[in-house]
Amino acid sequence: MDNLTNPLSQILLLQAPNNRHGITLEPQRAKVSLSDVQDIVHMGVPSSVKSPWESAAGGIGRNEEDAKLAAIGEAIERYSATLIELPLRHRDSITTDRIVTADKWCLFTKEHRERADFPFKNIYSDNCMYTNVYDLQTNKETWIPQPLVALRDDYKTGIPTSSGLAAGPSSYQALLRAIQELIERDALMMTWLHSIPARSIETPTFYKSQVKELNGEMWAFDLTPDYSPFPVIAVAGGIPKKGKWRYSLGVACRETWGAALDKAYLEWNQGVLFAGIYEKYVDTSYLKDPFKLKSFDEHAIYYSIHPEEWNDLPFFKNRDQICELSIRGKEMTCEQALKTIKSSLNKSSINLYYRDITTIDACQLGIRVVRVASPDLAPIFAHQEWPLIDKLESKLHSRYSWAPKNTDFPNLMPHPLG
């Protein structure tokens, strides 16, 4: 969650954590080493007292308060998405013009679904209930599979993720950030899966000098798809610690390229730190086959365990060929930004649905939580053996008109985003 501009929301949000009666546990500051960027603060909100760093919500910032607010905000996103009670209907009770069934989403291919050992059948079954969302263009009520909205996996589908989930001091701000998260994930996955070398851009000296001082390396890439009025920037590279390289990637979509770059840089640093401490708590000796990864944590650390595979990834093939930015973006109000992205998605025939999933106690803290979902955008996935690639091969040139006609799809080397 971005910095709050509402002072009251800021005060209330800081009251959310409490190890006895709060709606999140107390944030903990992660210790950085001399091999980490020193002016970035990392905070984590544990998911449980027994396993304080397992599946923790994380936050990063240039100061402790910003990092703490970001971590608490992410924890509340997940809290609301897990506890919210949604209206449910069986798909047979919904008219065809008001439902988007699971087979219409960019999930599993027909070939995958027909396999006898396919483990995600429940998302397509009659037992999976549907919940209501609203069309971004018309505000028409539409029904989609419940696991695409909630984080609580009531129907054992294995589908729920936090992508497209955002918290903010207003529903508008949360909606904007949730949409931008879906756009950045779509941009990364379309580029990655089609084995397209990302377009490298000139990185400001401020960022390069911080990394160079640590004997690290980093590149910035413009991943902005043609339909997006907002820049999408990725930052990737590594920083060594005790002679061992820690590799990561961060990606962000924001109204301006500078804001997107800074957010991606912070996310990248968070991934680098995570890659360096994860092995202290978890046995990673089993992570040998890149096509067997099953969690986002495994994605985040895979290339730090197998650094020899990093430089050969298609994504980095042209990293030393500097390109001009496709768009720079501009500062605008939240309302202007929503109007802009609404128009752009409509022109590109990209459907998007939203829903406020704020719980009562989150609302009392001055926070709104919004979920967005799109059947037309590429979802990020963790399970390499069962990738979410249905319908994506034909969408490439609607995203990147400059992309080569023939691409190596799907590239199933794991993406490094945790």
C-alpha positions, 0 to 999 in steps of 0.5 A: 500500500502506498503512503497515506495522504489522509493523516487520520487514516495514517493514525488509525492504521498504526493502531491496527497491529496488536499481538493480543487484540489487533487485526494484525500482529505487530510489524517487525523490522528486518535487519539488513547487512552491510551488503544491503542498501542502507536507506531502505527499511524492510518491515514484516507482519507475521501471519502467526506467532508460531511461525513469525516469518512464514507467509508474512506481509511485507512492506518497504520504504525510505523510512520506518513509518512508510515501511510499517504502513505498507506492511500493515496495509498488505496484512489488512488486504489479506485479512479482509480477503480471507475473512470477508463473507461474500454473497454466493450463488450456484452458476446454474441460477445465473443467466448467461449474460451475467456470469463469466465462468471459469473456462472464460479466464486465462487459466488452464489449457484444455490439454491440462484440464483433460489430464487424469492427474489435473489437480485444479478441477474444482474451479470448474466443478459444479461445487464451486460457487460464484460471487458478485463483482461489478463491471468497470465500464458499466457497473453492471453486476456480474458473477465470477468464481468465488476463488477469484475474489476471496483468499479463503479457498473454500472449494479447494481450488488452489486458485486464490492469490493476492494479485489484484488486491489493494488497500487504501484510504479510499475505495478509489485509491485502492481500486487504482492500485489494484488495477495497476497491479494487474497491469504490471503482472500481465506485462511481466507474464506476457513478456516472460512467457513469450521469451521476449527480451525486455527493453532496457532503459537508462537507469538514473545514477542514484540507483546505479550508484547505490548498487555499484557500491555493494558490488551488485548489478541492476537493470531497468526495463520498460514493459509497458503494454500498448493498452496501458496509459501508465508506464510499467517498469521492471528492475532486475539484477543481484547483489552478492553477500558473502560471495553468494549472489542474491537475484531478484526482480521487481515490477511496478505500474504507476502514473509516471515512469519515475514513480514506477521505477522507484517502486520497482526498485524498492520491490527488487531490494525486498526480493534481494533481502528475502533471497538472502535470509530464506535459506536460514529458515527453510531447507531448499535442497529439494529445489533442483528442477525449475519445472517443479516449483509450486510456491511464490517463495520458491520462485523468489529464491530459485535463481539465487540457488541456481545463479548459473541459470540467471544470465541465460534467461531470454528476458535479459538477452538485450539488457545492454541495449538501451531503448527510449521509454515508450511513455513517460506518464504524467502526474494526475489525481486518482479520479483522473487516473481511473478515468484514463485507465477505464477509457484505455481498457475499453478501447482495447476490449479488456474486461475488468471487474471490481469489488469492495471487500472491506471488513467492518474492522478495516473500515473502522481503521479508515481503510478500504480494500478492493479486489479487481479481476480480469478474464483477459489479462495474464495472471501470475502463477506459482505452480510451474507444472500447471501454468496459467497460459490458456488463451495467452499465445494469441494475445501477444501482439495486442500487448506489444505491437513491436514483438516478433511474429515468432516467439518461443511460447511458453517459456516455462523457466520460472519467473523470479517474482515472489 
